[in-house]
Amino acid sequence: MAKKDYYDILGVSKNASAEEIKRAFRVKAKECHPDMHPGDVKAEMQFKEINEAYEVLKDDQKRAAYDRYGHDAFTSGQAGFGGGNGFGGFGFGESGFESIFEEMFRGFGGTTQGDSDANLRGADVRYDISITQQEAYEGVKKSITVDTCIPCKTCNGKGGKKLETCSTCGGYGRIRQRQGFFVMDTTCPDCHGTGKTVKDPCSDCKGTGCVHKKRKLEITIPKGVDTGVRMRLAGEGDAGRNGGPAGDLYVFVEVKKHAIFDRKGANLYCEMPVPMTTAALGGTVNVPSMDGTPIPTDIKAGMQSGYQIKLKGKGMPQLKSDQFGDLYVTFRVETPTHLSAKQKDLLKQFAAESKESNQEACNDFLCQIKKIWNDFTS
């Protein structure tokens, strides 16, 4: 099978500049990188083709030979590029992979040799806080104590004296582990990405350049927060290395359950017991609210258990908004217990005076039962 044209593989013209070729390679390599398509054999082959094309076209001599002889330039006996390196004989082996991935990581924000003195951003810190539903309704200020890393004053954040090139990563700040075709790039565990190690470490920070310190902060939790809300406090995380910026502090909020109200988003739900006499005769009940002000609510005579009403705008405030959710109240008719002798006599009198129209649901249910029984016996 004839090999594809290298320019077509990268999607550039034969007159493309070196910068255009590099830019096209980065885009193509990122699109079909095996890490983005695990188990996709087609993507893996495309990735190999892209790397092969770029290895030739980025080199002026190889590109000139390719422009003149095509793919024959890299077979034995042509233009002095003969050999058997596994990918057409043009050196796509150990050094080829290293140079390609070095350029990729530099382009995608990685660290390469020569960048070892770069200012490294500090790590982000997480803090979990629990508040009441009432605090979530009103908003609240909280004082918290956070354990973060700050620059060591003894060594001014340097970690000590006599900095040397890290022997583990060779000064790159990152190490690469190869597993077959795949290459994993991670921060060096010995120099933590700086590319330097301290021969004479500071006695206070043990060469890390930072020390742990508990700091007190006052944070404002806005009204309307719910469980799972994450607040970001920029620059309140761990200190950076070599004068780099500090990380951020992320506060994760948990809202405790309320004794009366259940919450779903900005809406509140409440079950409220109502005396049997009020449900039968009608009346006014005071519905509780989150702001502590009772809401007088009229009950119609003959209200049944399970009846629900919606009180608009009486729910939780919506985060970053002036709007409020609604309050849904479900009434439960309470049957009296522990009756006195007089109360029992009064209820007996009531039962004696009751008519079918007083208990329509019960009578309808009994009628259905009778019908089912009659159909069964007949």
C-alpha positions as CSV (number, residue, x, y, z in Angstrom):
1,M,0.0,0.0,0.0
2,A,1.3,3.4,-1.0
3,K,2.3,5.7,1.9
4,K,0.3,8.9,2.4
5,D,1.9,12.2,1.5
6,Y,3.4,13.8,4.7
7,Y,2.0,17.2,3.8
8,D,-1.5,15.7,3.4
9,I,-1.2,13.9,6.8
10,L,-0.6,17.2,8.6
11,G,-3.0,19.2,6.4
12,V,-0.5,21.8,5.2
13,S,0.7,22.9,1.8
14,K,4.2,22.1,0.4
15,N,5.1,25.8,0.9
16,A,4.1,25.8,4.6
17,S,6.5,27.5,7.0
18,A,8.2,25.7,9.8
19,E,5.8,27.4,12.3
20,E,2.7,26.4,10.3
21,I,4.0,22.8,10.2
22,K,4.6,22.8,14.0
23,R,1.2,24.3,14.7
24,A,-0.6,21.7,12.5
25,F,1.3,18.9,14.2
26,R,0.2,20.0,17.6
27,V,-3.4,20.2,16.6
28,K,-3.4,16.9,14.8
29,A,-1.5,15.1,17.6
30,K,-3.8,16.4,20.3
31,E,-6.9,15.3,18.3
32,C,-5.9,11.6,17.9
33,H,-3.5,11.1,20.9
34,P,-4.0,7.5,22.2
35,D,-4.8,8.8,25.6
36,M,-7.9,10.6,24.1
37,H,-9.0,7.4,22.3
38,P,-8.1,4.4,24.5
39,G,-8.3,1.1,22.6
40,D,-8.8,2.8,19.2
41,V,-6.4,1.2,16.8
42,K,-7.3,3.6,14.0
43,A,-6.4,6.6,16.2
44,E,-3.1,5.0,17.2
45,M,-2.1,4.5,13.6
46,Q,-3.1,8.1,12.8
47,F,-1.0,9.2,15.7
48,K,2.0,7.3,14.3
49,E,1.5,8.7,10.8
50,I,1.4,12.3,12.2
51,N,4.5,11.8,14.2
52,E,6.3,10.2,11.3
53,A,5.3,13.1,9.0
54,Y,6.3,15.8,11.5
55,E,9.7,14.1,12.2
56,V,10.6,14.6,8.6
57,L,9.0,17.9,7.7
58,K,10.4,19.7,10.8
59,D,13.9,18.9,9.8
60,D,15.2,21.1,6.9
61,Q,17.5,18.4,5.4
62,K,15.0,15.6,5.7
63,R,12.3,17.8,4.3
64,A,14.5,18.8,1.3
65,A,15.2,15.1,0.7
66,Y,11.5,14.2,0.9
67,D,10.6,17.0,-1.5
68,R,13.1,15.7,-4.0
69,Y,12.7,11.9,-3.7
70,G,9.5,11.4,-1.8
71,H,9.3,8.4,0.5
72,D,12.2,6.8,-1.3
73,A,14.5,9.3,0.4
74,F,14.3,7.2,3.5
75,T,14.9,3.8,2.1
76,S,18.3,2.2,1.9
77,G,20.6,3.8,-0.6
78,Q,18.8,7.2,-1.0
79,A,20.2,10.5,0.0
80,G,22.3,9.1,2.7
81,F,19.3,8.4,4.9
82,G,19.4,4.7,4.8
83,G,19.0,2.5,7.9
84,G,16.5,0.5,9.8
85,N,15.0,2.4,12.7
86,G,11.6,0.9,12.4
87,F,9.8,3.9,10.8
88,G,11.3,4.4,7.4
89,G,14.9,4.7,8.6
90,F,14.9,8.4,9.6
91,G,15.6,8.0,13.2
92,F,12.1,7.8,14.7
93,G,13.4,6.0,17.7
94,E,14.4,7.1,21.2
95,S,15.6,10.5,20.3
96,G,12.7,11.1,17.9
97,F,10.1,10.4,20.5
98,E,11.9,12.6,23.1
99,S,12.0,15.6,20.8
100,I,8.4,15.2,19.7
101,F,7.0,14.9,23.2
102,E,9.3,17.6,24.5
103,E,7.8,20.0,22.0
104,M,4.3,18.8,22.7
105,F,4.6,19.3,26.5
106,R,6.2,22.7,26.0
107,G,3.3,23.7,23.8
108,F,0.6,22.3,26.1
109,G,2.0,24.0,29.3
110,G,4.5,21.4,30.5
111,T,8.0,22.1,31.8
112,T,11.2,21.3,29.8
113,Q,14.8,21.7,30.6
114,G,15.7,25.4,30.9
115,D,12.4,26.1,32.7
116,S,13.5,24.7,36.0
117,D,13.7,28.1,37.7
118,A,10.2,28.9,36.7
119,N,7.8,30.2,39.3
120,L,5.5,27.4,40.2
121,R,2.0,27.9,41.5
122,G,1.1,26.6,44.9
123,A,-1.3,23.8,45.5
124,D,-5.1,24.4,46.0
125,V,-6.5,23.6,49.4
126,R,-9.9,22.2,50.3
127,Y,-11.9,23.1,53.4
128,D,-15.3,21.6,54.3
129,I,-17.8,23.6,56.3
130,S,-21.2,22.7,57.7
131,I,-23.9,25.3,58.3
132,T,-27.6,25.2,59.3
133,Q,-30.5,25.7,57.0
134,Q,-31.3,29.0,58.8
135,E,-27.7,30.2,58.1
136,A,-28.2,29.2,54.4
137,Y,-31.4,31.2,54.4
138,E,-29.9,34.4,55.9
139,G,-26.3,34.2,54.7
140,V,-23.6,34.1,57.4
141,K,-20.0,35.0,58.1
142,K,-17.8,32.3,59.5
143,S,-14.3,32.3,61.0
144,I,-12.3,29.3,59.9
145,T,-8.8,28.0,60.6
146,V,-7.0,26.6,57.6
147,D,-3.7,24.7,57.6
148,T,-1.7,25.9,54.5
149,C,1.9,26.2,53.5
150,I,3.6,29.6,53.6
151,P,7.1,30.5,52.4
152,C,9.8,29.6,54.9
153,K,11.3,32.8,56.4
154,T,14.6,31.2,57.3
155,C,15.5,30.4,53.7
156,N,13.2,32.9,52.0
157,G,11.4,30.0,50.3
158,K,14.6,28.7,48.6
159,G,14.7,25.5,50.6
160,G,18.3,26.0,51.5
161,K,21.7,26.6,49.9
162,K,23.7,25.1,47.1
163,L,21.0,24.3,44.5
164,E,21.9,21.5,42.1
165,T,20.3,20.1,39.0
166,C,18.0,17.3,40.0
167,S,19.5,13.9,39.1
168,T,16.2,12.2,38.8
169,C,14.7,14.4,36.1
170,G,17.9,15.9,34.7
171,G,16.6,19.4,35.4
172,Y,13.4,19.0,33.4
173,G,11.2,19.1,36.4
174,R,9.2,16.2,34.9
175,I,9.8,12.5,34.4
176,R,8.5,10.3,31.6
177,Q,7.6,6.7,32.0
178,R,7.2,4.7,28.9
179,Q,4.9,1.7,28.7
180,G,5.1,0.3,25.2
181,F,3.9,3.0,22.8
182,F,2.5,5.3,25.5
183,V,4.5,7.9,27.4
184,M,3.3,9.2,30.8
185,D,4.6,12.6,31.8
186,T,4.5,13.5,35.5
187,T,6.0,16.0,38.0
188,C,9.3,14.9,39.3
189,P,8.8,13.6,42.9
190,D,12.3,14.7,44.1
191,C,12.4,18.3,42.9
192,H,8.6,18.9,42.7
193,G,8.9,20.3,39.2
194,T,11.6,22.9,39.9
195,G,14.4,20.9,38.2
196,K,16.7,21.7,41.2
197,T,17.5,19.9,44.4
198,V,19.0,21.4,47.6
199,K,22.3,20.0,48.7
200,D,22.3,21.9,52.0
201,P,18.6,21.9,53.0
202,C,17.1,24.5,55.4
203,S,16.6,23.1,58.9
204,D,13.2,24.7,59.3
205,C,11.5,23.6,56.1
206,K,13.6,20.5,55.4
207,G,14.4,21.8,51.9
208,T,10.8,22.2,50.8
209,G,10.9,26.0,50.9
210,C,7.6,26.3,52.8
211,V,6.3,25.5,56.3
212,H,2.8,24.6,57.5
213,K,0.9,27.3,59.4
214,K,-2.7,27.5,60.7
215,R,-4.3,30.7,59.5
216,K,-7.6,32.2,60.6
217,L,-9.8,33.5,57.8
218,E,-13.2,35.1,57.8
219,I,-15.4,34.0,55.0
220,T,-18.9,35.2,53.9
221,I,-21.3,32.5,52.9
222,P,-24.0,34.0,50.7
223,K,-27.7,33.3,51.3
224,G,-29.2,30.6,49.2
225,V,-26.2,28.2,49.3
226,D,-27.0,24.5,49.3
227,T,-25.0,21.3,49.9
228,G,-22.3,20.8,47.3
229,V,-21.8,24.5,46.6
230,R,-18.1,25.3,46.2
231,M,-16.6,28.7,47.1
232,R,-13.3,29.8,45.7
233,L,-11.0,32.1,47.6
234,A,-8.2,33.1,45.2
235,G,-4.7,33.1,46.6
236,E,-5.6,31.6,50.0
237,G,-4.1,28.1,49.2
238,D,-0.5,26.9,49.6
239,A,2.3,29.3,48.8
240,G,4.0,28.9,45.4
241,R,7.6,27.9,44.8
242,N,10.4,30.2,43.7
243,G,8.1,33.2,44.3
244,G,5.2,31.7,42.2
245,P,1.6,32.6,42.9
246,A,-0.3,30.9,45.8
247,G,-2.9,28.3,45.1
248,D,-6.6,28.8,45.9
249,L,-8.8,27.8,48.8
250,Y,-11.9,25.9,47.9
251,V,-14.6,25.9,50.6
252,F,-17.2,23.1,50.2
253,V,-20.5,23.8,51.9
254,E,-22.8,21.2,53.6
255,V,-26.2,22.4,54.7
256,K,-27.7,20.5,57.6
257,K,-31.2,19.1,57.5
258,H,-33.9,21.3,59.1
259,A,-36.2,19.9,61.8
260,I,-39.4,21.0,59.9
261,F,-38.6,21.9,56.3
262,D,-37.3,19.6,53.6
263,R,-35.5,21.4,50.8
264,K,-35.4,20.7,47.0
265,G,-33.5,23.4,45.3
266,A,-35.0,26.8,46.3
267,N,-38.4,25.2,47.3
268,L,-39.3,24.1,50.8
269,Y,-41.7,21.4,51.8
270,C,-43.5,21.0,55.1
271,E,-46.1,18.6,56.6
272,M,-48.3,20.3,59.1
273,P,-50.8,18.6,61.5
274,V,-54.3,20.1,61.7
275,P,-56.8,19.3,64.5
276,M,-59.8,17.2,63.3
277,T,-62.2,19.9,64.4
278,T,-60.4,22.6,62.4
279,A,-60.4,20.4,59.3
280,A,-64.1,19.7,59.7
281,L,-65.3,23.2,60.6
282,G,-62.7,25.3,58.9
283,G,-60.6,28.0,60.5
284,T,-57.2,29.7,60.4
285,V,-53.8,28.1,61.1
286,N,-50.4,29.7,61.4
287,V,-48.0,28.1,58.9
288,P,-44.3,28.4,60.0
289,S,-41.7,30.1,57.7
290,M,-37.9,30.2,57.5
291,D,-37.9,33.9,58.5
292,G,-39.6,33.1,61.8
293,T,-42.8,34.9,61.0
294,P,-46.0,32.8,61.1
295,I,-48.1,32.9,58.0
296,P,-51.9,33.0,58.8
297,T,-53.6,30.5,56.4
298,D,-57.3,29.8,56.1
299,I,-58.6,26.2,56.1
300,K,-61.8,25.5,54.3
301,A,-64.4,23.4,56.2
302,G,-64.2,19.7,55.3
303,M,-60.5,19.7,54.4
304,Q,-59.1,16.2,53.9
305,S,-55.7,14.9,55.1
306,G,-53.0,15.3,52.3
307,Y,-54.4,18.6,51.1
308,Q,-51.5,20.8,49.8
309,I,-51.1,24.5,49.3
310,K,-48.3,26.6,47.8
311,L,-47.1,29.8,49.4
312,K,-45.3,31.7,46.6
313,G,-42.0,33.3,47.5
314,K,-41.8,31.7,51.0
315,G,-39.1,29.3,50.2
316,M,-35.3,29.6,50.1
317,P,-33.5,32.6,48.4
318,Q,-32.0,31.7,45.1
319,L,-28.2,31.9,45.0
320,K,-27.0,35.2,43.4
321,S,-30.5,36.3,42.8
322,D,-33.2,38.4,44.5
323,Q,-35.8,35.7,43.8
324,F,-37.1,33.2,46.3
325,G,-38.5,29.7,45.9
326,D,-41.9,28.6,47.1
327,L,-43.2,26.9,50.3
328,Y,-45.4,23.8,49.8
329,V,-47.4,22.8,52.9
330,T,-49.2,19.5,53.1
331,F,-51.8,19.3,55.9
332,R,-52.3,16.1,57.9
333,V,-55.6,15.8,59.8
334,E,-54.9,14.5,63.3
335,T,-57.3,12.1,65.0
336,P,-57.5,12.9,68.7
337,T,-56.3,10.4,71.2
338,H,-56.6,9.9,75.0
339,L,-60.2,11.0,75.0
340,S,-62.1,11.8,78.2
341,A,-65.4,10.2,78.9
342,K,-67.3,13.4,77.9
343,Q,-65.4,13.6,74.6
344,K,-66.2,10.0,73.8
345,D,-69.9,10.7,74.5
346,L,-69.9,13.7,72.3
347,L,-68.3,11.7,69.5
348,K,-70.9,9.0,69.9
349,Q,-73.6,11.6,69.6
350,F,-71.9,13.0,66.5
351,A,-71.7,9.5,65.0
352,A,-75.4,8.9,65.7
353,E,-76.2,12.2,63.9
354,S,-73.9,11.6,61.0
355,K,-75.3,11.0,57.5
356,E,-73.9,9.5,54.3
357,S,-73.2,12.9,53.0
358,N,-70.8,13.6,56.0
359,Q,-68.4,10.9,54.9
360,E,-68.6,10.6,51.1
361,A,-65.2,8.9,50.7
362,C,-66.0,6.1,53.2
363,N,-69.5,5.5,51.7
364,D,-68.1,5.4,48.2
365,F,-65.4,2.9,49.3
366,L,-68.1,0.7,51.0
367,C,-70.2,0.7,47.9
368,Q,-67.2,-0.4,45.8
369,I,-66.5,-3.3,48.2
370,K,-70.2,-4.4,48.1
371,K,-70.2,-4.3,44.3
372,I,-67.0,-6.4,44.1
373,W,-68.4,-8.9,46.6
374,N,-71.7,-9.2,44.7
375,D,-69.9,-9.8,41.4
376,F,-67.8,-12.5,43.1
377,T,-70.7,-14.4,44.6
378,S,-72.9,-14.2,41.5
